Amino acid sequence: MFNKSKSPSPADPKSTAIPPLPDIPAPAAPRAAQPAATPAAPVSPGRGLSTLSADLNFEGQVSGGGDLQIDGQIKGDVRVGRLIVGETGAVEGNVSADYIEIRGRVIGAVTGKQVKLVSTAYVDGDITAEQLSIDVGAYFQGRCIQGRRDAPSAHKPTPAAAPAPQSAPVQPAAQTISMSN
């Protein structure tokens, strides 16, 4: 009724082949041994993870299209493709990336498509994100703004097709009221 299937022997090269990491080019033979069902992760050329280690301090602007992990301290703006601020990392400036994971300290505006604040995060500044995740225990002081991508519409009216506006009543401008204690 229940049969135990025979486990592959250690001498079988197909069972012991370890798939290569996506960043490291592999010889042609091990790739051929991989099953066709597992797709390789797409890796853009020139996009590797750069790390600013815990004992380094950097002052100035950091920008690029690659991935960056900050374990040290940066005083200045950071604009990269993907950013991870480690538990010992600190950024004093604006941060912008497609994906941002904060485990350390950021003082400044945070802008990204996906922003994740882990329980050890400390953020003092506004966050603009399409997707925001804040773990229990994370500190966040500032405003949260949900940015949205404009969906491409199937039909855009041309200016000639749009009717000319008639004289419409003028609406009064919105007023801002501030209160103090």
C-alpha positions in Angstrom: 0.0 0.0 0.0 2.7 2.5 1.0 5.9 2.1 -0.8 9.0 4.1 0.0 10.6 5.3 -3.2 14.2 4.6 -3.7 16.4 7.7 -2.9 19.0 8.5 -5.5 22.5 7.3 -4.7 25.2 10.0 -3.9 27.2 8.9 -6.9 24.4 10.0 -9.2 25.7 13.3 -10.7 22.2 14.5 -11.5 21.1 14.3 -7.9 24.1 16.0 -6.4 24.4 18.9 -8.9 23.8 22.1 -7.1 22.3 24.8 -9.3 24.5 27.8 -9.7 23.8 31.2 -8.1 22.1 33.6 -10.5 25.0 36.1 -10.3 27.8 33.6 -11.0 28.2 32.3 -14.6 28.3 28.5 -14.5 29.9 26.1 -16.9 27.6 24.6 -19.5 27.6 21.1 -18.1 25.9 21.8 -14.8 23.2 23.9 -16.4 22.3 21.1 -18.7 21.8 18.8 -15.7 19.2 21.2 -14.3 15.5 20.3 -15.0 13.9 22.5 -17.6 11.0 23.3 -15.2 13.1 25.7 -13.0 13.5 29.0 -14.8 16.7 31.0 -14.2 16.3 34.2 -12.3 16.7 37.2 -14.6 19.9 39.1 -13.8 20.6 42.5 -15.4 24.2 42.9 -16.4 26.1 45.3 -14.1 23.6 45.0 -11.3 25.3 43.4 -8.3 24.9 44.1 -4.6 27.2 46.7 -3.3 27.8 47.0 0.5 28.8 49.9 2.6 30.2 48.1 5.6 29.5 49.0 9.3 32.8 50.7 9.9 32.5 53.2 6.9 31.1 56.7 6.9 30.2 58.4 3.6 29.3 62.0 3.0 27.8 62.9 -0.3 25.2 61.7 -2.9 25.0 58.1 -3.8 23.3 57.2 -7.1 23.2 54.3 -9.6 21.0 51.6 -11.0 22.4 48.8 -8.9 21.6 47.3 -5.5 23.0 48.7 -2.3 23.1 47.5 1.2 24.1 50.1 3.8 25.5 48.9 7.1 27.6 52.1 7.7 26.5 55.7 7.7 25.7 58.0 4.8 25.1 61.8 5.1 23.5 62.6 1.8 20.8 61.5 -0.7 20.7 57.9 -1.9 19.1 57.0 -5.3 19.6 53.4 -6.4 17.6 50.5 -8.0 17.2 48.5 -4.8 18.2 49.5 -1.2 18.6 47.7 2.0 19.5 49.7 5.1 20.9 47.1 7.6 20.4 47.2 11.4 23.7 49.1 11.9 23.0 51.3 8.8 22.0 55.0 9.0 21.1 57.4 6.3 20.7 61.2 6.9 19.1 62.4 3.7 16.5 61.5 1.1 16.2 57.9 -0.1 14.8 56.7 -3.4 14.7 53.2 -4.9 12.3 50.8 -6.5 12.5 48.4 -3.5 13.5 49.7 -0.1 13.9 47.6 3.1 14.8 49.5 6.2 16.2 47.7 9.2 18.3 50.6 10.6 17.8 54.4 10.7 16.7 56.8 8.0 16.2 60.5 8.7 14.7 62.0 5.5 12.1 61.3 2.9 11.7 57.8 1.6 10.4 57.2 -1.9 9.9 53.8 -3.6 7.5 51.4 -5.3 7.8 48.9 -2.4 8.9 50.1 1.1 9.3 47.7 4.0 10.1 48.8 7.6 11.3 45.9 9.6 10.7 45.8 13.4 14.2 47.4 14.1 13.6 50.3 11.7 13.7 54.0 12.7 12.3 56.4 10.1 11.9 60.1 10.7 10.5 61.5 7.4 7.7 61.2 4.9 7.2 57.9 3.0 5.9 57.8 -0.5 5.2 54.3 -1.8 2.9 52.2 -3.9 3.2 49.4 -1.4 4.1 49.9 2.3 4.8 47.3 5.0 5.5 48.3 8.6 6.4 45.5 11.0 5.3 45.7 14.7 8.0 47.5 16.7 9.2 49.8 13.8 9.4 53.5 14.5 7.9 55.9 11.9 7.4 59.6 12.3 6.1 61.4 9.3 3.5 61.4 6.6 2.6 58.4 4.5 1.6 59.1 0.9 0.4 56.3 -1.4 1.9 56.9 -4.9 0.1 55.2 -7.7 1.2 54.4 -11.2 -1.1 55.7 -14.0 -2.7 52.8 -15.7 -2.4 53.1 -19.5 -5.9 53.8 -20.9 -7.1 52.1 -24.1 -8.6 55.3 -25.5 -7.3 58.8 -24.9 -9.4 61.6 -26.3 -7.7 63.9 -28.7 -7.9 67.6 -28.1 -10.0 68.0 -31.3 -12.6 65.5 -30.2 -13.0 67.1 -26.8 -15.8 69.7 -26.7 -14.8 73.3 -26.0 -15.5 74.3 -22.4 -18.4 76.6 -21.9 -18.2 79.3 -19.3 -18.4 77.4 -16.1 -19.0 78.9 -12.7 -15.8 79.6 -10.8 -15.3 77.6 -7.7 -13.6 79.3 -4.7 -10.1 78.0 -3.8 -9.9 75.6 -0.9 -8.9 77.3 2.3 -6.4 75.9 4.8 -7.3 76.4 8.4 -4.6 75.9 11.1 -5.3 75.5 14.7 -2.9 75.9 17.6 -3.3 75.1 21.3 
